[in-house]
Amino acid sequence: MALAPGIFTNALLYGVLLSMMATGLTLTYLTTKIPNFAHGNFVTLGAYLGYILFKFYNVNPYYSIPLTAVVCGAVAVFVYRVVLRPLANRGAPTIALMIVTLAINLLFIGFFGIIGDVLTNVYRFGDADFFLLSRLDFSMSGISGVMIVSLVCLIGTVVSIYLLLSKTNFGLAMTASVEKPSLAETIGIKVDRVYTISWLIGGALAGLAGSLIVFYLPVGPNFANSFIISIFAASILGGLTSIYGAVVGGMVIGTSQIVVTSYLGSILGPWVLSYQAAVPILIMVGVLLFLPAGITSISLSKGVAKRKT
């Protein structure tokens, strides 16, 4: 049974947004080796900031993207430097840091719940607990504005990260800090500054995705938990330490999550759509079992050599 063209458009959009989220998560894990389960809350924070600026100042979320990215990047830096870095410096193991990010995730959910209550009961915004701002979007030649802007932002992100890592001194410092942090310190590289900037960029990318996702999906206090598994699945599929792999992983996970469930739903019934979260979980399990280093471990040259022999 053929799927409606709109399904593929939605799948592509979700894949683009997921790629931006996974890129931020991968960047912070690549540098500090902290699996941040609170990363999705930076996305939610970006969405709430866009909503609040629209409600109070009538600012379209597109125009508030720069401010949202800066604020979310600053919050990510705060989480790293105030909470996670001191624990890491005291020798806290990775599992302990991961549990701390889970606790931070719960704190964020409570915070967003309080914000929603205040906006609903004090300011009388009836949609504050569960909002969607698709009515503010524009379209060009039948293509939604959020699709156009998201693609431009993703391409700009990939190009900017490439230039940052390959054409600047910071890129060299980051490579040295990731591979040999102790040696990098001895030659004058401020490793902790590199880590901090990585969290700043990662949080900003999450905030950027949050500013855009309000045009596409309804957002609520618990919004982050609805896609954090998808973010990790995309990052793991991309190799967990490959920024470009995270982009590919996000596209694969995002599009397959929508297309697969929509196709099965057209055959088995709409009840299948409620199991969308199972798709990234199954892909993540498969990758961990059969391709633990992700798609970055696939060598096309070796494959060609094997076929020739």
KAGI-V937801 format. One record per run of one state. SS is the DSSP state (H for helix, E for strand, - for the rest). FROM is the first residue (numbers start at 0). LEN is the number of residues. Records with the same first field share a line. If there is no record, write none. Layout:
# KAGI-V937801
SS->FROM-LEN ; FROM-LEN
This chain:
# KAGI-V937801
-->0-4 ; 32-6 ; 57-7 ; 89-4 ; 121-9 ; 131-2 ; 136-2 ; 140-2 ; 167-1 ; 179-1 ; 186-4 ; 213-5 ; 219-3 ; 226-1 ; 237-5 ; 268-1 ; 290-4 ; 297-2 ; 308-1
H->4-28 ; 38-19 ; 64-25 ; 93-28 ; 133-3 ; 144-23 ; 168-11 ; 180-6 ; 190-23 ; 222-4 ; 227-10 ; 242-26 ; 269-21 ; 294-3 ; 299-9
E->130-1 ; 138-2 ; 142-2 ; 218-1
